[in-house]
Amino acid sequence: MNEKPSISNLAAIDAAHHIHPFSDMAELNARGTRIIERAEGLFITDSTGKKYLDAFAGLWCVNVGYGRKSIAEAAYRQMQELPYYNAFFGTTTPPATLLAQKVASHAGPNLNRVFFTNSGSEATDTWFRMARVYWKALGKPQKTQVIARKNGYHGSTVAGASLGGMKLMHEQGNLPIDGIHHINQPYWYAEGEHLSPAEFGLKIARELETKIDELGEDRVAAFVAEPIQGAGGVIIPPDTYWPEIARICKARNILLVVDEVICGFGRLGEWFGHQHYGVEPDLAPIAKGLSSGYLPIGGVLVSDRVAEVMMNEVGEFYHGFTYSGHPVAAAAALENIRIIEEEGLVERVRDDIGPYFAAAWKSLESHEVVGEAQSVGLMGGLQLAADKATRRRYEKPDDIGTLVRNHCLENGLILRATGDRMLASPALTISRSEVDQVIETLSKALDHLREKGLG
């Protein structure tokens, strides 16, 4: 890349050679790819020079914002010292070891070990195997079944897509694989009917117990869920939901797996989502905010309960990746966590910008096309409604969400749409004026929806 190709050449090369994730390539190539060239703070700049306020932090991940030179410098120093070595054959590297210690220091008293991966999807595959190996080592090899949630998301590998409860993903590749089952999600607005949120939270949580009874407690290895469903639409569960889930898992002797890939590293105003909801997982996949997306790295937090068996009863665990604990990615992650600590970003989300964002986001609920505006920390879900009074939704929710998202994009704001829900997940460094900009631009997009006669 000594000679920078023209934008038209880049677009042509992309169309000819690059298959994008989660994309209809025929449609994308007909429309043309947006090429992002630079980023700083909360803003990204495309190849035409247009700036966008990225209120989605890339893909839920750029927690410390773009342009952090100290992270680049940490990676560069590590590349000069040791660009790569593996964690196989009884070896380690200083960054991987120190990162495991640092992550465990924030995870809670019973999560003291980390198995490193390269992504959240790989972390899902890792805990899935680990859970089954754990029970076999305890003399219960029949405990292999895993319960997850409809509309949940746990990555796009075969195990990850199977555990996720998204039908469109299951239709590609003959998924889910055997041994995975799904119960309903805690989506009160769409599925709560006549129940109060508190009643609905208990009802949906207790579907886990019903499913355990159906499968047989002696066959169920684990239950997995995101603290707040991310890709499914920022579905924030009623307050009654998580305590009941934790009670059931403990009473029925199944592992509780809390997917922290999105909610970890400060997004909810705690270091991890399970801390916000007051539960203790047995296993917890992590990624995204671990390095703020600067380099690919993920992992699984492993509780003392599980680690003791894996380390003392299993022998060799035949699982791992060439780049597990990659020293450069680990060095970047260590610097990212240092920034979060020294700038007090978790506390800032909890005590300052999170409450400000919550009030601003909630104000959108007064708009006639908004049925509900919910948030926790810096994670918001906005439910579009055809009729506020009856919670009636649009006949073509995907078209509605896309219309609002595209209007925002045209006006320099990046949000995500899942059906008829608008999603926000900005960097933890977002300012109050930038929150105001998000709300102002989104409000205009909602006005546009109303003016189109679709409200």
N, C-alpha and C positions, 0 to 999 in steps of 0.2 A: 504493500500500500504506500510505496514511496511517492507515486503519482496518484493524486486523488481523482477517482473517476467522476465524470459528470453525474448529475442527479438522474438524468434520463438513462444513462448507461447502468447506473446502480439499479434502477427500477427494472430494467430489462434483464439484468443478471439475476435479480431476485425472482422474477417471474419464471425464468428458465431453469433455475437450479435449487431454489430454496422452498422446501415444504414447511409451512408454518404450523405450529400447534393449534389445535382447536379452530381450524379454519376450513371453509369451503374454498379450495384453491381456485376453482374456475371463477367463482364470484370475486375473490380477492384480486386475481390477475386482471379481470375485466375492469375493476374499480381502480386498481393501482394501490401500491403499498405506501403507507406513510413512513418516511425515513427519519428517525430521531438521531440527531447529531450531538447535542450538548445538553448538559443539565447542571443546575446550581440551586441549592436550597430546595424549594418546593416546585421549581419550574423546570420544564424541559423545552427544548427548542428543536423544531424540525428543519428539514433541509431547505425550506423556503424562508426560514427566518422567523416563522410564527412561534410565539411562546404560549405555553399552556401551563396553568396551575394544575399540578398533578395531585388531585385529592384522593388518589388511590394508592400512592406510594409504590408505584410500579405495579406489582402484584401483591399487595398487602405487606411489602417487605422492607422498603427503604425507610426504616424507622428513624434514622438520624439525619435524613435528608441527603440530597445529592451534593457532590463536590467536596467531600471531606478529605482533604489532602493528607491528613495524618494516617488514614487507613491505607491510602495508596503508598505512602512512605513505609508503613509497616510491612506491607506485602513486598515492596521492592527490597528492603533490607533482608527479609527472610529469603527472597529469591537469590540474593547474593551469597548468603551464608549456606543455605541448604534448600534448593528449589523443590526437592522431592525426596522423600523416603517413605516406605510403607510401615504399617503397624503389625505386619505379620512377623513370624519367626522370632518372637521374643524381643522385638525392638519398639522404640517409640521415638518421638522427637520432642524437644522442649515445648513448642507451641501447643501441640496436641495434649500433652500432659497438663500444662497449665490451664488450658481452656476447659478441660474436664473438671478440674478443681474449681475454676471460676463459675462455671455454669451450675455446678452442684451447690455452690455457696448461696445461690439465689433461689434454688428450686424447692427448698423445704427440708425439714429435718430427716425425712425418710427417703429422700431421693439423692443418693450420694454417688451414683456412678452413671457414666454416659458411654453409649456405644455410638461411634461416629459413622455417618453416612454422607452422601453428597447432596441429598435432597429430602424433602418431606415424603415423596413417594417411596424412596428407598427406606426411609425410616419406618413407614407403614409395613413394608415387606419384612423388615427386621423384627419389629415387635410381634408380628403375626406368627413368624416362625418361633420366636423366643417363647411365646405363650404356650405353644404346643409342646415344645421341648421341656419347658418347666413342668408341666403336668405329667408328662411321661416320666421325668426323673423322680417325681413323687409317687410313682406307681399307679398313675391314673391315665394311661395312654388313650383311653376312650374320650377324655375331655379335649375334644378338637373343634367343637362347633363355636362359632363366633357370632354374636348378635350386634348389628349396627342399626342405623336409622335411615329411613327413606329420606331422600333429598339431602343426605349428608355427603360430604366430600372428603376423601382421604388420599387423593393422588390419582395418577392415571396409569400406573403399572397394572399388571393383571390382578394382583392381590388388592392394590389400592382402588382400582375401578370397581372391583367386586364388592369391597367393603363399603364404598360409597353407594348411596342409594339412588342414583340417577339413571332413569330408564334409558335415555338416549345413549349413554355410555354402555349400558348392559347389552343393548341391541347390536353393538359392534364387538365381535370377538366371542360370542356365545358365553356371556357372563351373566350372573356371577359364577365363580367356580364353586365346587361342592363345599359344603360346610359353613356357608355364610347365610345369615337370615336377617331380615329387616323388620323393625317395628316403626310405628308412626313417629313423626317429628313433633316437637312442641311449638307448633305454629298456630297460636291462638287466633290471630286475626282471620285466617282463612279456614280454620278447621275447628275452632272452639265452639261454634254454634251458640247455644243458649247458656253455656257454662261461664262462670267467672274465670279470669286468668288463673287464680289460685286453684280452683276446682279442676280446671283443665290440666294444669301442670301435674297434679297428683294422678289424674286419670291416665295421662300419657306415660308418665313414669312407671305406673303399675302394669302397663303393657309388657314391660321387661319381665316382670315376675310371671305373667301369663305365658310368655314365650319360653321362659326357662322351664316351666311346668310342662309345656307341650313337648319340648325337646328332651327333657330329663336333665335334672341338675347335674347328674354324674357324667353328662356328655358335653356340657357347656364350659368352654375355656375362658371366655372373656366377653365383655361388652365394651364397645368403643363409641365415642361421640366427641364432637367439638364442643368446647364450652359455649360458644356461640357459632351457629352454622354460618360459614363464610360464603362460599360460592353458591350455596343454596338460597341466599338472599338476606344475610345478616338476620337470621331468625334468633331473636333473643328469648330464651325460655322464661316462663313465669318463675318467680322466686321459690315456689314450692317444688320445682322440678329436680334440681340437682341434689338437694338433701335426701330426697326419696330414692333417687337412683343410687346414691352412695350407700344408703341403708340396705337396699335390696342386694347389691353386689356383695356386701359384707355378710349379710345373713345367709345368702345362698352359695357362698364360697366360690365366686367367680372373679376373675381379675377385672379391675376397672382401668380402662385405657382412656386417657383424656388426650385428645389430639390438640397439641399446643402449637401447631405449625403456624397458624395465623395469630392466635391470641397471646402467644408468648412474647417476652421481652418488652413489656411495658404498654402494649396496646390498650389494655383494659384498666390501666392505672395500678396494676400490680405487675410483678415480674412475670407471673404466669396466670392464665385464666383460672386454673384450679384454685389458686389462692383467692381470687375474687369471689368464687362461689363456695369457698370453705370446704373443699373436698380433698382427699389424698389419693392420687392415682397409684396404681401398681406399675404402670408403664406410661410414658408420655413422649410421643414423637415431637421433635422440634426441627425448625429450619428457618427460613425467611428472615425474621428479625435477628437471628443469631449472628449474621454478618451484615445485616441491613441490605442483603442482596449484592454486596460488592463482590463477593466470590461465592461459588456454590459450596454450601456445607449444610449438613443436617445431622440429626442424631436421635437417639432414644434415651430419655431419662429412665433409669432403672431403679426401682425401689429396693430397699435393703432386703425385703421379703423375697423378691425374685432373684436379686443378685446372689444371695447366700446359696440358693439352690443351683443357679447357673455356674457358680464358681466352685462349689464343693461337691456337687452330685452329678453334674453333666459330663465332666471331662472336657474334651475339645468340642467347641461349638463351631460346626462347619458352616460358617457364614461370615461374609465380609466383602469388602470392595477394595480394588486397587488403590483408590484415593481416600479410603477411610482415614479421617484425621489428617488430611493433607496439610503439611506444615505451613504453606503459604496461606491457604484458606483459614487455617486456625489462627495464624498471626493477625489476619484481617479481622477475624471475629473477636479476638482479644482486644484489639484497639477499638472496635465498635462498642464492646461492653464497657470499656474504660470511659468512652464518651458518654454513654448512657448514665453511668455512675456519677462521673464528675460534674456533668451538667444537670444532674437530678431530674432526668427526663421522666422517669416513672412517677416520681412525686409530682412533677409538673402536670402530667396527665391526670393524676388523681385529684389534685387540689386546685389547679388553676385552669389550664387550657381545656381540660376535659369537661368540667362544669360549664365553661363558657360555650364550648361547642354544643353541649347538650341543650342549653337554653336556646341557642340560635337554631339548632336543628329542629327542636320541638316547636319553634315558632312557625315552621312551615305547615304544621298541622291545621292551621287556620285557613289554609288555601282550600278552595272548594274541590280540587281534584286529589287531595291528599286524605287518605283514611287514617293513617297512623304514622308517626315519626318517632322512632325509638333509637336510643344509642346507649352504649356503655363505653366510657373512656373516649377513645378516638376511633370508634367503629359505629357507623350509623346505617340504619335501614329505613327507607321512606316508602311506605305502601301507597301506590296510586289507587284511586277508587273511582268507579263510575258513579257510585251513589254512597256518600258518606254514612247516611243514616242507617242503611241496611247492610253495610259492608259488602255491597255488590261489586264484583270485579269486572274488568273489561272482558269482552268476548275474545279478543286477540291480544292477550297480555304482552307477548313478545314484541308485537308491533308498537304498542304503547310505550314500553320501556325504551325501545330503540329510538323512537321519535324524540323522547326527552333527552336521552343520552347524546344523540347526534346534535341536538340544538345546543347543548352545553359545549360539546366539542367545537362546534363552529364558532362559539364565543369564548374559546380559550380555557375551558374547564374540562378536566378528565374525571369522570365518574364511571361507575359500572352499572349496568342494568341486568338484573336477573328477572326475566318476565316483567311483571308490573311493579317491581321493587327497585328503587334506586339505592345504590350502595356507595358509601364513603369510607375511606380508611387512610387519612392523610398521615404524613410524617409526624412524629411526636414533637417536632420542632415548629409546627405551624404557628403563625402569629395570630393574634386576634383580628388584625386587619385582613389577613388571608382567609380566616374563617368567614368574615363578613363578605369577602369577595365570592366565596363558595356559595353562600346563601343567596346573595344578590343574583348571581348568574343562574343558579338553579331555580330561583323564583321566576325569572323571566322565561325559563324553559317550561315551567308549569303554566304560566300565562299563555304561552304558545300552544300548549296542549289544549287548554280551555278554548282558545280562539279558533282552533281547528274544528271545534264542534264535537270533540271526542270526550269531553269532561262530563 
